[in-house]
């Protein structure tokens, strides 16, 4: 993992930037001066640049072979460099490592914290930083929230159910596509469905639009009495509602949803939704 990230940084750095980064890597060797290390972590944006990685097909294929696979679609060069710096500190005794890594996060600005959160799942013993990851979800800075909520496997792996559910609802509230939540399907639960159903009720009562992708978490675990609402949106004039309602019902495992899905399929004009319905029908018993 570190070798792959290091290659990405080097291939996108200027000569001056790479010379600086080599000095930063030397500073990770024992004994580590925490103030110096924090200074290098902070300086990555200015020295390495904030340009998107813009991965090549070969680089994407290489990342797919790593375990766990790493989604760097939205990463920038400075963030990649910061991840390498954090991984270069793992030789420290556990308590020293935890203390320095946590201090790097706490002293960082929002972009530095964003970089830290994106790399969190790569760190050994990363579950020890759960309190910082959960606390990050309280931020009103959208790009910082997205760094933990989107394209990041950490919440699905480590968040307690309550915190995970709150993360998903906050994404919906802020118009962030919940399909960007990694391994969302593995964390679906009745309480999340109930919370989403309550949110739909609030939006409808206020005459406001309902997020079209909310059915992805509402439909799979909804109680039978609540299915009528999902089936109603399955016939909505907006094809995005029909699409996500179909996807959600396909995740339910409930054969009672075959009839409404088949009925929609027979009349559906939107090709994307037809494909989703067919996939959902194939999943249902």
NORKA-V213853 format. One record per residue. N is the residue number from 1. RES is the residue in three letters. NEAR is the number of other C-alpha atoms within 10 Angstrom. Layout:
BEGIN
N RES NEAR
N RES NEAR
END
This chain:
BEGIN
1 UNK 14
2 UNK 16
3 UNK 9
4 UNK 13
5 UNK 17
6 UNK 15
7 UNK 13
8 UNK 17
9 UNK 24
10 UNK 18
11 UNK 11
12 UNK 19
13 UNK 19
14 UNK 14
15 UNK 10
16 UNK 10
17 UNK 17
18 UNK 17
19 UNK 13
20 UNK 17
21 UNK 25
22 UNK 11
23 UNK 11
24 UNK 21
25 UNK 17
26 UNK 13
27 UNK 19
28 UNK 22
29 UNK 13
30 UNK 10
31 UNK 8
32 UNK 15
33 UNK 13
34 UNK 17
35 UNK 12
36 UNK 13
37 UNK 22
38 UNK 17
39 UNK 13
40 UNK 21
41 UNK 25
42 UNK 19
43 UNK 18
44 UNK 23
45 UNK 19
46 UNK 10
47 UNK 19
48 UNK 25
49 UNK 18
50 UNK 16
51 UNK 13
52 UNK 16
53 UNK 19
54 UNK 15
55 UNK 15
56 UNK 9
57 UNK 9
58 UNK 9
59 UNK 13
60 UNK 16
61 UNK 12
62 UNK 13
63 UNK 19
64 UNK 13
65 UNK 10
66 UNK 11
67 UNK 8
68 UNK 12
69 UNK 14
70 UNK 19
71 UNK 15
72 UNK 19
73 UNK 12
74 UNK 14
75 UNK 20
76 UNK 20
77 UNK 25
78 UNK 28
79 UNK 31
80 UNK 26
81 UNK 28
82 UNK 26
83 UNK 23
84 UNK 22
85 UNK 23
86 UNK 23
87 UNK 18
88 UNK 16
89 UNK 22
90 UNK 16
91 UNK 12
92 UNK 16
93 UNK 9
94 UNK 11
95 UNK 9
96 UNK 15
97 UNK 16
98 UNK 19
99 UNK 11
100 UNK 20
101 UNK 21
102 UNK 14
103 UNK 14
104 UNK 22
105 UNK 19
106 UNK 13
107 UNK 12
108 UNK 16
109 UNK 11
110 UNK 16
111 UNK 17
112 UNK 22
113 UNK 20
114 UNK 22
115 UNK 24
116 UNK 25
117 UNK 26
118 UNK 26
119 UNK 24
120 UNK 24
121 UNK 21
122 UNK 19
123 UNK 16
124 UNK 13
125 UNK 11
126 UNK 15
127 UNK 16
128 UNK 12
129 UNK 17
130 UNK 16
131 UNK 10
132 UNK 14
133 UNK 22
134 UNK 18
135 UNK 10
136 UNK 20
137 UNK 22
138 UNK 13
139 UNK 11
140 UNK 10
141 UNK 11
142 UNK 12
143 UNK 14
144 UNK 21
145 UNK 21
146 UNK 21
147 UNK 22
148 UNK 27
149 UNK 28
150 UNK 23
151 UNK 19
152 UNK 23
153 UNK 22
154 UNK 24
155 UNK 24
156 UNK 18
157 UNK 15
158 UNK 18
159 UNK 18
160 UNK 13
161 UNK 16
162 UNK 10
163 UNK 15
164 UNK 22
165 UNK 21
166 UNK 16
167 UNK 24
168 UNK 23
169 UNK 20
170 UNK 17
171 UNK 21
172 UNK 19
173 UNK 12
174 UNK 11
175 UNK 12
176 UNK 19
177 UNK 15
178 UNK 20
179 UNK 16
180 UNK 14
181 UNK 22
182 UNK 19
183 UNK 16
184 UNK 17
185 UNK 15
186 UNK 9
187 UNK 17
188 UNK 21
189 UNK 16
190 UNK 15
191 UNK 15
192 UNK 23
193 UNK 23
194 UNK 18
195 UNK 17
196 UNK 23
197 UNK 21
198 UNK 13
199 UNK 19
200 UNK 20
201 UNK 14
202 UNK 13
203 UNK 14
204 UNK 12
205 UNK 9
206 UNK 9
207 UNK 9
208 UNK 10
209 UNK 9
210 UNK 17
211 UNK 19
212 UNK 19
213 UNK 22
214 UNK 24
215 UNK 27
216 UNK 26
217 UNK 33
218 UNK 30
219 UNK 30
220 UNK 24
221 UNK 23
222 UNK 23
223 UNK 12
224 UNK 10
225 UNK 7
226 UNK 15
227 UNK 17
228 UNK 10
229 UNK 14
230 UNK 22
231 UNK 19
232 UNK 13
233 UNK 20
234 UNK 23
235 UNK 18
236 UNK 14
237 UNK 9
238 UNK 11
239 UNK 19
240 UNK 18
241 UNK 23
242 UNK 30
243 UNK 26
244 UNK 25
245 UNK 32
246 UNK 32
247 UNK 26
248 UNK 26
249 UNK 33
250 UNK 27
251 UNK 19
252 UNK 21
253 UNK 17
254 UNK 15
255 UNK 13
256 UNK 14
257 UNK 19
258 UNK 20
259 UNK 11
260 UNK 15
261 UNK 25
262 UNK 16
263 UNK 11
264 UNK 19
265 UNK 20
266 UNK 9
267 UNK 9
268 UNK 16
269 UNK 11
270 UNK 13
271 UNK 12
272 UNK 13
273 UNK 22
274 UNK 21
275 UNK 15
276 UNK 21
277 UNK 27
278 UNK 16
279 UNK 14
280 UNK 22
281 UNK 23
282 UNK 11
283 UNK 16
284 UNK 16
285 UNK 11
END
